[in-house]
Amino acid sequence: MASFKGLAESISRFLYLANDRIRIQNSMNTADHRRLLTKLTPKKLVNAAKLYGSYQLSRRLGKALHSGLPLTLSIEPTTACNLRCPECPSGLRSFSRATGTMKVGFLDDIVGELSDTLLFLILYFQGEPFIHPRFLDMVHLAHQKNIYTITSTNGHFLDEHNAHLTVESGLDRLIISLDGSTQEVYETYRKAGDLSQVLDGTANLVAAKKKLRANNPHIIFQTLVLETNRHQIPDIYRLAKKLGVNEVKLKTAQFYDYTYGHPLMPKDDQYSRYRQNPDGTYRLKYKLQNQCWKMWHSAVVTWDGKVVPCCFDKDAKHLMGDLTQMPFSSIWASNTYHNFRTSILKGRSHIDICTNCSEGCKVWLTNDF
């Protein structure tokens, strides 16, 4: 067992994901390791080596050189959401782009093109994935293609039936947002949310895993640490243990307008991405570096087939291409993508979506669980 775990951890480190949403190498138990290893093939490992090698060479030369296809892909099942979280475009209903729902057949085309090299499929971007009427069909499609699947939910759609179907779909990892241990605190950010419904849904999922004798999905409580909930972190850990959740992840919060602070911004420096200046304004407490692993190993696809660089381009302002007009491989190797990667190496501070990016920032605050 020790040698197996060491091998899995070594591979996970090699496949290091700078995508702050999943950080695989630091958050996998043995069952999760086994599931990842079943997804690996020689072709996927060779592709990952090409991506990592070309990225490191580009950093050293200051020139965008690229080889390989994405290791990670995020797709957006829907932009719809039942909640109204104050720092989320879906919650605020503030998108400048069109909103809608992805067709399952469209995902089939994307996965069909990339399944030989794609290791991780993140089935969320904006919106609540479980609102999509055929979301679990999408998960199952990717599962059948031997791709490690991940999604994130606010946890309001996990009744007994859906919990059972979720386990049967083959979903590998499920992140459940839990931003408080009492309703009063929880709803300061998860506006219109019902904490009891989230906890019941979690219990349903754990029960379905036991009933079906399944190790999947790996269940994570993700807590966005805010000034209003940081005192409840120990309670969230206790809830997770009581319910049978696999892991708790604490995440620092991003604020779109942080210059003059925000009521939800934690005062405790260890929980914040921002630091106060002598004049009372705030700044990012890390320096933007002119590099970005995401631009080499991952991409995001909106519900209507637009390919954008990363999850910080929520309004799809930096369009790399349109999958309704050309295949992904053509977009991935296009001049548009090459020029964007080049601009990253020249100076991220000049790119709007990069100025509040978590690349190089301590986003996850993992404690023993």
N, C-alpha and C positions, 0 to 999 in steps of 0.2 A: 504493500500500500504506500509506503514512504517513497519508494522509487517511482511509482506511478504518479504520485502527487508532484514530485520534483520535476518529472518530465512535463507534466501538464503546465506547471508554473513556468517552466523555461519557454515552452511554446507560447504561452500567454504573454510573457514579457517580450518575446520576439515580435508578436503581433500587437504590440503596444498601441493602444488607441488613444490619440490625443482628444478624441471626441469626449468632452467632459460628461456626457450624459451616461456613459456606460462603464468606463474604466474597468475593463474586464479583469485585468491582472491582479487587482487588489480585492476583488469581491466575489470570489468563486469558492463554493464548497466542493467537496469531492464529487458529488453527483453532478454538479454543474460543470466541473472539469470533464467528466466523462462524456457529457452531452456535447461539449465543444469539440472534443477529440473525435467524436463520431462524424463531425462535419468536415474534418480535414481530409484533403486529398493531395497528392503530389502536385497537381496543377495549381491548387489554391496556395500552397506553400511557395511554389516558384513565383507565382504572381505577387504574393506578399513581399518576397525578397526583391523583386524588380521595383516595386513601389518604394520600399524603404531605401534601397540602394540609390535610386534616382533622386529621392528626396535629400538624402545626405550629401550627394554630389552637388545638387543644386544649391544647398546651403553654403557649401564651401566655395563654390565658384561664383555665387551670386548671379547665377543664370538658370532660367527655368528649363530643366531637362526632365523628361517624364517618360516612364515606361510602365506598362501594366494597366489593368482595369481596376475599378474600385474594389477595395476590400470590404467596405461598408457602404450601404446605401440607405438613406432615410426616405420613406415615401409618406404621403399625406392622405390617409383614407378619407378624411372630411375636415372642413374648417368649422363645422357646427360644434357648439358646446352648450351644455345645460347650465354651466356656472358663469359667474361674472367677476372673475379675478381681476383686480385693479392694475396689474402689470402685464396683462396678456391681451394681445390683439383680438383673440377669439372671445375672451370674456368681455372686452370693451366694445366688441362689434365695430372695430376701427380700421379694418383692412382697407387699403386703397386698391387692392387687386380683387378680381372676381372670387366669389366663394362658391363652394359646391362639394360634390362627392365623387370620388374616383370610381370608375367602372372596374369590376373584377377582371374582365377580359383585358383591360389595359395593363393591369398589374401582371397578368399572365404573360403578356408580350415582353415586359421589362425583365421579369425573372427568367423567362426563356432565353433571352439574349445573354444574360450575365451569370446564370446559375453555375457554370463551370469554374468561375473564379471568385464569385461573391461568397463571403463567409458569414457576414452579419447583415440582416435586414431589419432596420428599425422602422416599425410600423406606426409611426406617429411623427408629426411635425407641429402643426397647429390643430386645434380642435380636439374633441373627445372621440377616440377611435371606435369605442363600442356603440356610438350612435349610428355608425354605418350599418345598414341592415344585413350586410353580408361580410362583416369584418372578419369573423372567424373562418369563413371560407377562404379569405385572403391569407390568413395565417396558415391554414392547412395546405394551401397551394405551395407556399414557400417551404413548409415543412417537408412536403413530398419531394422537393428539389434539393433536400439535404442542406438547407441554409439555417443558421442559428437565428431565431426570431426573437425580437424584443419589442415590447410596447409599454406605454405609460398611460395610466388612467386615473381619473379622479375617484374611481371606485363606486360609482352610484348605479352601475348596471350589472352587478354580480349577484343576481338572484340565484337560487339553487339550480335552475335550468341552465342559465348562462355560465355559471361556474363549472358545471359538468361539461358543457360544450367547449369551454376554454381549455380544460385539461385534455379533452379528446382531440382538440385541434393540433396539438403538438407544440404549442407555444413554449418557448424555452425560458423566457424571463419576463416577469410582470412587475412593473414599478407602480406602486399605489401611492398617490400623494396624500400625506397625512400631516397637516400643518397645525396640529394642536391636539391636546388630549381631552379638551372639553368643548362643547358646542360654542360657547361664548368666544373662546380664543380661536377656534378653528375657522369660524365664519368671518373673522376680521380680515382674512385674505380670501378664503374660499366662499365668496359671496353667493348666496342662494344654495349653499351646500348643507348636507345633513350628515353629521359625523356618525350617528348611530347606523345610518344606512351603509356607510363605508366600512364600519367595523363588522356589521352583519355580513356584508359582501365578502370581506376577507375571511371570515369564519366559514362561509359557504365554500370558498375556494379551497381552503385547507381540508375541509371535510370531503370535497370531491376528489382531491388528491389521494386521501386515505382510502376512500371507497374504491377508486380505480387502481389502487396500488401503484401510483405514478410518482416519480420524482419531479416532474415538471408541472407548472412552471416554477422557477426559482423566484420566490416572492420577496420583494423589497418594499419596506416603508421608506419613502423619501420625504424628508422634512426640510422645507425651505425655512431656514432659520431667520426669524424676524424679531424685532424688539418685543412684539406682543406674545411670542410663543417660546422664547429661549428658556424661560424658567420651567417649561413643561417637558424639556428634552428627556429627563429621567423617566417621566411618566410614559412617554412614547416608547421608550425601550421596554418598559414593563408590559405595556399593552402588546407589543410585538411578541415577547416571549410567551405571554398568556395565550395568544391566538395561534401561535405556531408559525409565525413569519420567519423566513430564513435569515433576513438581514435588515438592518436599519442604516440608511445613508443620510447624513446631514449635508445640506447643500447651502452655500452662500447665495444670497439673493442678488439678482440683477435689477437695477432701476434705470429706466430710460432717462429720467430727468433727475440726476443726482447732485448737480452743482451746489444746490442750497440745502442738501439733505432731504430726508423723507421721513414721515412719521413711523414707517415700518422698518427703517434702517437700524440694524442693531448697534447699540452703543458700545458693546464689547468688541474690541478690535479683531479678536480671533474669529468672529462670525461674520465679518464684513469684508466686502471687496473694495471698500472705499476708506479713505483716511482724510481727516479734517486738516485743512490748511490753517496757518496762523490767522488769516483774515476771516475764518469762519466758513469758507466754502469747502467743498469736498472734491477729491480727485481719486482716480484709480490708484491703489497702493502697490501696483506692479507696473513695470515698464513694458511698453509694447515692443516686441522684438520683430524684426523683419523676416519672419519665417512662419509657416503654418502647415503642419503635417496634414491637417484636414484637406487642404487643397490638392494633396497627392493621393490620399487613400479613400476619400469619401465624397459623396455628393448628396443633394436633396432634390426630390422630385415632388412638385405640388400636385394637387388632386387632378389638375387638367393637363399635366404632362410637361410643365415648364421645369427645366433643370436650372437650379441655382447653386451657388458655391457652398453654402452652409446654412445651419439653423438660425444664424443671426440675420439672414436676409428674409425676414418674415413677410415683407411685402413684395418679394420677388423683383426687386429693382435691378439686380445684376443678373440679367438673363444670359445664361450660357448657351441655351438652345431649347428647342421645342420638340418633344418626342412624337408629336403628331405629324411632324414634317421630316424627321430624319432619325435613324437609329442612335441609341445611346453612344455606341463606340465612336461614331462620327463626331458627336458633340464633345465627347471626352478628349478627342485628339484635335479639336478645332483651334483655329487661331484665336478665337474669343477666349477660350479657356487658357491657352498659352499666354496670352497677353495679361489675363487676370493673375495668373501665377507669377508672372514677371513683375507686375505691380506690387504684389505682396513682398517680394524680395527687395524691391526698391524702397518701400516705405509704407507700412500699414497705417500710419497716422493720417495718411491722405485718403483713406478709404472709409467711408462713413460707417459701414457695418462692422468695421474692425475696431473702432474707437472705444467700444464698450464690450469688446469680446473677452471671453474667458481664457483664450489661449495664453498660457504662461501664468495664469492666475490659480490660486489655491481655491478650487471650487468645492471639493469634497472634504468633509471633516469626519472621517471614519473613526469611531471609537470601538473598543472591544464590545462584542455582543454575545 
